[in-house]
Amino acid sequence: MRFLLFLSEAAVPLIIFYIVGFGILSKRPVFDDFINGAKGGMKTVAGIMPTLIGLMTAVGVLRASGFLDFLAELLTKPAALLFLPAPAVPVILVRLVSNSAAMGLVLDIFKKYGTDSYVGMLVSVVMSCTETVFYCLSIYFGTVKIKKTRYTLAGALIATAAGVAVSVLLSRYLV
């Protein structure tokens, strides 16, 4: 165990020294390459910032307006057929857009129902088995300016549905 702790603490400095050393031995202008990479990174951040702000604002508006609670109430009976408790529905929907907002909902569920409850276990496993589909699509495709996503959205939503189904099965047998 001590070796793993040492390795985890030493890994980042070793990688940095390796990269800088390799650059120097290859007679590359290491600092200039670093500055150019940082400039490119800042351009990327500036390009995706409006998308990020829009997604975060939309999630905040949906939470504050009570629309998520309304939607959860509307989907309670169909969700019950799939063994999904009503409090898990907003987490699943918000998880498609924002991980941090979904985590806020998960923490609310933990406070209300407990971490070892069926709902607590389910949302924990859902967070592990699903992805922020719309966030990833907008960021990754927006960054490289892809307009035609073809089957990506459908595939990602099918994968999310499979993740939710597996989460239900695992949670039912673990609790």
QUITAJO-V943855 format. One line per field, one symbol per residue. phi: phi as a letter, one per 40 degrees, with the letter a starting at -180 (. if undefined). psi: psi as a letter, one per 30 degrees, with the letter a starting at -180 (. if undefined). Layout:
phi = ???
psi = ???
//
This chain:
phi = .cccccccccccccccccccccccccfccdccccccccccccccccccddcccccccccccccccgccccccccccccccccgbcdccccccccdcbaccccccccccccccbgccccccccccccccbbbcdccccccccccbfccccfccccccccccccccccccccccccc
psi = eeeeeeeeffeeeeeeeeeeeeeefghkieeeeeeeeeeeeeeeeeefeeeeeeeeeeeeeeeefgeeeeeeeegeeeeefggkleffeeeeeeffekeeeeeeeeeeeeeeflfgleeeeefeeefffllieeeeeeeeeeeghkejfcgeeeeeeeeeeeeeeeeeeeeeff.
//
